[in-house]
Amino acid sequence: MSDTPYRPPALSTYAARHVVLKVEAGLAEITLNRPERKNPLTFESYAELLWIFQTARGDKDVKIFVVSGSGGNFSSGGDVHEIIAPLLKLNTARLLDFTRMTGDLVKAMRACPQPIIAAIDGVCAGAGAIIAMASDLRIGTPATRIAFLFNRVGLAGCDMGACAMLPRIIGHGRASELLFTGRMLPGDEAERWGFLNRLVMSEELAGEARKWAQGLAEGPHFAQAMTKRMLHMEWAMGLDDAIEAEAVAQALCMTTEDFNRAYQAFAEKRKPVFKGD
């Protein structure tokens, strides 16, 4: 048996078929690319996104993700003809397979160590809104329109973790309003509510998202992954447990070379160059 540990294939070598994936200088850009239909998701694109984020857990070359849509929209959600219509023909067991698979995408996004930035222009609805919600950071435009549309098609708002995550982002009352009504949340209101971290003009969106990502990619990758992990884990912790978990996490970060590099750079009055070890 080989002593070499298994490493999954690098995302930089993967030829995506159902989304556009570009990996360069530590930045992985995912583009939902069916602009003629406002970038709806299909069974195949769900599965490919799930694979990408699962693979990212072992890809040390990818430091950060930016997810966006083409043609002036983020995503209109699940494709009405390619997903919704086929679901009507499935029995309960197979429907549960589907809903668990879509939930697995959110789990994979939260479990991958890299921060994920959603760059949101135009329509961001249904499962598209969930992908934006499951990202770590969100940047939008005045043209952004966010909607959790599930109740408008006769479904509950509790889809893919929405009832757990959305209240933590914007508060229980505001999340309840969006999930009960399915109304569109415009970009300026989404920023005021805290769903969007930043608001820029549509023509600036790609550049600003990439600039933000590149800045984060230069940060201490191990420590950033720890921050993401603790933000996720501490949802289910009391304060005492959270403080203890953070003590352990921070002690681990203090053993890294990046921590030493930061000190040396401070002492020498220069900017540190982090390497993620």
C-alpha positions as a printed Julia matrix, in Angstrom:
277×3 Matrix{Float64}:
   0.0    0.0     0.0
   1.31   3.43   -0.94
   2.42   5.78    1.83
   1.35   8.75   -0.28
  -1.9   10.21    1.06
  -4.8   10.36   -1.38
  -5.48  13.76   -2.87
  -8.62  14.43   -4.88
  -8.2   15.88   -8.37
  -7.27  19.56   -8.48
 -10.1   21.87   -9.45
  -7.71  23.69  -11.78
  -7.61  20.58  -14.0
 -11.35  19.91  -13.95
 -13.33  20.71  -17.11
 -16.75  21.69  -15.81
 -19.69  20.79  -18.03
 -22.72  22.4   -16.43
 -21.21  25.58  -14.95
 -18.17  27.62  -15.91
 -15.21  27.05  -13.57
 -12.01  29.07  -13.78
  -9.16  28.66  -11.29
  -6.25  31.07  -11.31
  -3.87  32.36   -8.63
  -5.83  30.78   -5.79
  -9.19  32.18   -6.94
 -11.88  29.78   -8.17
 -14.63  31.54  -10.11
 -17.89  29.67  -10.68
 -20.32  31.15  -13.19
 -23.88  29.87  -13.59
 -24.11  30.08  -17.35
 -27.55  29.72  -18.91
 -28.23  33.42  -19.49
 -31.13  32.85  -21.89
 -33.13  31.41  -18.94
 -31.62  33.57  -16.16
 -29.23  30.78  -15.16
 -31.6   28.15  -13.72
 -30.23  25.09  -11.96
 -30.66  21.56  -13.28
 -30.11  18.14  -11.73
 -26.72  18.11  -13.44
 -25.61  21.56  -12.29
 -26.67  20.78   -8.73
 -24.54  17.64   -8.82
 -21.57  19.42  -10.36
 -21.66  22.25   -7.83
 -21.85  19.67   -5.04
 -18.79  17.88   -6.43
 -16.83  21.13   -6.8
 -17.37  22.23   -3.2
 -16.76  18.73   -1.84
 -13.51  18.53   -3.8
 -12.48  21.96   -2.56
 -12.01  20.56    0.94
  -8.85  18.83   -0.23
  -7.63  21.39   -2.77
  -4.9   23.46   -1.12
  -4.38  25.56   -4.24
  -7.84  27.13   -4.08
  -7.94  29.93   -1.49
 -11.33  31.48   -2.21
 -14.45  31.16   -4.4
 -16.52  33.73   -6.25
 -19.92  32.53   -7.48
 -21.81  34.62  -10.03
 -24.24  34.35  -12.93
 -23.94  35.41  -16.54
 -26.06  37.78  -18.58
 -26.97  40.21  -15.81
 -28.66  37.69  -13.48
 -27.47  35.39  -10.7
 -29.95  32.5   -10.88
 -33.69  32.03  -11.24
 -33.55  28.84   -9.14
 -34.55  25.34  -10.14
 -35.42  25.01  -13.82
 -39.21  24.78  -14.14
 -39.09  22.37  -17.08
 -35.98  20.35  -16.22
 -36.48  20.02  -12.45
 -39.98  21.02  -11.32
 -41.9   19.07  -13.97
 -39.93  15.81  -13.44
 -40.37  16.09   -9.66
 -44.14  15.81  -10.07
 -43.65  12.26  -11.37
 -41.48  11.0    -8.47
 -42.59   9.09   -5.4
 -41.8   10.22   -1.86
 -38.59   8.22   -1.54
 -37.12   9.67   -4.72
 -38.28  13.18   -3.84
 -36.45  12.82   -0.54
 -33.32  11.76   -2.44
 -33.56  15.02   -4.4
 -34.18  17.3    -1.43
 -31.33  15.69    0.48
 -29.02  16.16   -2.52
 -29.84  19.86   -2.73
 -29.26  20.16    1.0
 -25.92  18.42    0.56
 -24.85  21.31   -1.68
 -25.38  23.77    1.18
 -23.55  21.42    3.56
 -20.61  21.24    1.14
 -20.49  25.03    0.79
 -20.43  25.45    4.56
 -17.9   22.63    5.07
 -15.34  23.71    2.48
 -12.59  25.74    4.18
 -12.43  28.46    1.55
 -14.52  31.62    1.96
 -17.21  31.95   -0.71
 -18.25  35.29   -2.15
 -21.55  35.51   -4.04
 -21.57  38.3    -6.66
 -25.27  38.91   -7.22
 -26.8   40.92  -10.04
 -30.37  40.8   -11.27
 -32.59  37.85  -10.38
 -31.5   35.73   -7.42
 -34.46  33.49   -6.65
 -35.35  30.13   -5.13
 -32.34  27.84   -5.04
 -30.28  30.74   -6.41
 -31.13  32.72   -3.28
 -30.14  29.69   -1.21
 -26.71  29.53   -2.88
 -26.25  33.22   -2.13
 -27.39  32.65    1.46
 -24.99  29.72    1.92
 -22.04  31.84    0.76
 -19.93  33.58    3.38
 -20.07  37.06    1.86
 -22.46  38.69   -0.6
 -21.99  41.67   -2.9
 -24.9   42.97   -4.96
 -26.16  45.84   -7.09
 -29.19  48.14   -7.22
 -30.57  45.72   -9.84
 -30.34  42.73   -7.48
 -33.68  41.05   -6.76
 -33.62  38.33   -4.1
 -36.61  36.06   -3.5
 -37.18  32.86   -1.56
 -40.05  31.75   -3.8
 -40.86  28.34   -2.34
 -44.29  29.18   -0.93
 -45.34  30.64   -4.29
 -45.1   27.17   -5.8
 -46.89  25.49   -2.91
 -43.79  24.52   -0.93
 -42.55  25.38    2.56
 -39.93  28.05    3.06
 -37.82  25.51    4.96
 -35.7   24.54    1.96
 -31.99  23.71    1.96
 -31.45  25.2     5.42
 -33.27  28.51    4.87
 -35.12  28.44    8.2
 -31.84  27.87   10.02
 -29.52  30.23    8.15
 -31.61  33.16    6.94
 -32.74  34.29   10.44
 -29.1   34.33   11.53
 -28.23  36.65    8.65
 -31.15  39.12    8.71
 -33.11  38.32   11.87
 -36.12  36.14   12.6
 -38.85  38.64   11.73
 -37.37  39.65    8.4
 -36.61  36.04    7.46
 -40.2   35.11    8.33
 -41.5   37.84    6.02
 -39.43  36.64    3.07
 -40.16  32.94    3.62
 -43.92  33.42    4.17
 -44.5   35.85    1.3
 -41.81  35.04   -1.26
 -41.58  38.73   -2.08
 -38.67  40.23   -3.97
 -36.03  41.92   -1.81
 -34.35  44.69   -3.85
 -30.62  45.27   -3.6
 -30.71  48.47   -1.53
 -33.07  46.92    1.02
 -31.0   43.72    1.08
 -27.96  45.78    2.02
 -29.87  47.61    4.78
 -31.11  44.3     6.13
 -27.6   42.83    6.16
 -28.16  40.16    3.52
 -25.73  41.98    1.23
 -22.38  43.05    2.67
 -21.77  45.55   -0.11
 -23.67  47.28   -2.9
 -21.98  48.41   -6.12
 -23.1   49.32   -9.62
 -23.7   46.41  -12.0
 -20.76  47.34  -14.22
 -18.47  47.29  -11.16
 -19.71  43.99   -9.7
 -17.27  41.53  -11.28
 -14.25  43.7   -10.65
 -15.17  44.51   -7.05
 -15.92  40.87   -6.24
 -12.61  39.79   -7.73
 -10.73  42.55   -5.88
 -12.34  41.52   -2.6
 -11.53  37.88   -3.27
  -7.92  38.58   -4.15
  -7.46  40.49   -0.91
  -8.85  37.58    1.09
  -6.74  35.12   -0.89
  -3.65  36.9     0.4
  -4.71  36.3     3.99
  -3.75  33.49    6.41
  -5.61  30.58    4.83
  -5.47  28.19    7.78
  -6.77  30.88   10.12
  -9.51  31.91    7.7
 -10.64  28.31    7.38
 -10.72  28.11   11.18
 -12.82  31.28   11.34
 -15.32  29.85    8.86
 -15.46  26.56   10.75
 -16.07  28.24   14.09
 -18.74  30.56   12.69
 -20.57  27.44   11.53
 -20.0   25.27   14.62
 -20.91  27.9    17.19
 -24.51  28.17   15.98
 -25.23  25.1    18.08
 -23.11  26.06   21.11
 -23.77  27.89   24.33
 -21.44  30.77   25.17
 -19.16  28.81   27.52
 -18.68  26.01   24.98
 -18.08  28.57   22.21
 -15.41  30.37   24.24
 -13.64  27.08   24.97
 -13.82  26.01   21.32
 -12.38  29.34   20.24
  -9.57  29.0    22.77
  -8.58  25.68   21.19
  -8.93  27.06   17.67
  -6.82  30.13   18.41
  -4.13  28.07   20.12
  -3.89  25.94   16.98
  -3.54  29.07   14.84
  -0.71  30.22   17.09
   1.27  27.13   16.08
   1.27  28.1    12.39
   4.12  29.63   10.45
   1.72  32.33    9.28
   1.41  33.55   12.87
   5.21  33.76   13.08
   5.37  35.49    9.7
   2.89  38.1    10.85
   4.99  38.87   13.93
   8.22  39.1    11.94
   6.57  41.37    9.4
   5.22  43.63   12.14
   8.65  43.83   13.76
  10.2   44.71   10.4
   7.4   47.18    9.52
   6.32  45.39    6.34
   3.23  43.58    5.08
   3.21  39.84    5.88
   3.1   37.28    3.07
   0.96  34.4     4.23
   1.41  30.84    2.93
  -1.31  28.92    4.74
   0.95  26.72    6.89
